[in-house]
Amino acid sequence: MAVLDLAALHERICAELGADIVVRDREPYARDDGAEGPFMPGLVVRPRERAEVAPLVRLCHALGVPLSPRGAGTGTVGGCLADHGGVVLDLGGLRSIVDIDERSMLAIVEPGVLTGELHRAVEARGLFYPPDPASLKICSVGGNVATNAGGPRACKYGVTGNFVLGLDVVDGTGLSHEVGHRSIKGVTGYNLAGLLVGSEGTLGLITRCVLRLIPRPPFAVTLLASFADEAAACDAVHRCLTGGVAPAALELADRTCTELLARSGTLAVELPPGARALLWVELDGDGAGLDRALLRAADLCREAGALAVAQATDAATRDALWDVRRALSHTLRAHWPKKISEDVAVPLARLPDLAAAAREIGARHRVDVASFGHAGDGNLHVNFLYDPKASSDIGERVDRCVADLFAATIALGGTLSGEHGIGLSKRPYMPLEQPPELRALQLALKRAWDPQNILNPGKVFPPA
């Protein structure tokens, strides 16, 4: 990236859009919530309104300057980082909830709207937007769409992409497009909105989202079941999914997480001696049916060998239990100087094998490992925990852990990422899952949307 290009871009942005659109402090944009970087961007631009996005992209296209879109920066794979030294386009300022259409049951929002803000806004109208990533209080809808984020409730309701009806997007030449539809059904032409969901900012920049809403469930309850090991907890997952209770969420925590939570005393319930795995079971629906489902889910957990089953039927206890689950990543980070978090996913039947493989890999390479996550859809967050100062070879051992985890995941019929995306961190491993011909087909799609390769270049796919 030539300095002259950035200088010329900066000058033209100031002349055409105003100097106050340029962010002076670039330091916060050098990292996301993962381990990549720091990569200092050459320029950071924060649009004040969506109409400014297309002109910015046109300027970058004209000068050949690469740019990476960024939402709230809560990603973990470096997907929003300017490792190319070009521009970071901060979409966090576009935070308008444009409309909540109660009769059509849809919401129209800008990409910088925080997911938790959207939840509160639609629930105040008796409606429901189910996608609930753990960082929902601070992550943005645009970032959720870019990575096809999930969350605990994906077990019953699906991931972000299941609720995206349409998108306004700017392609790599600066042209604006409206893709998708506002109707619940729509099969006119290719599903371009579906193509953009999960594309990590490599095809276009999202400036507006049309999202499907559903009626808000009137009641919800949570069970916390404890087990002697992960295998028994996984058996309970299977029983709950096939036992007629339709859980909204099934969240697993392994022995490292369980022992840490037991020591910390942060759980809202007391754990029995010998607890080495936890399972959060969320149920929602109408009151009468929920009571029956609650009893049935508790019985299914006990049949799988639960040591104890605690019920949280009041809002305060439920919130406390879920706050602990959502904070698990940060809890682990507080106890180890560094962690590498992967979000592999496997077919449900192979979930016990994945949990066992993660623990075996950590033991083989002498690295602490903690696994937790969305057991209801086979998406496990495997965390390798270590102190960079512990030994001269610790970094190499962690790298081997990651490589072995990905190889084991693919061998189990799984995928490298369930919801975090590929970004920078996982692109070297893409050949494990996708052959050259498939990657070439996707790169051809990128050339159609972004002929000069300025949109988040180098992300997702390893260099040819």
Disulfide bonds with the S-S distance in Angstrom:
none
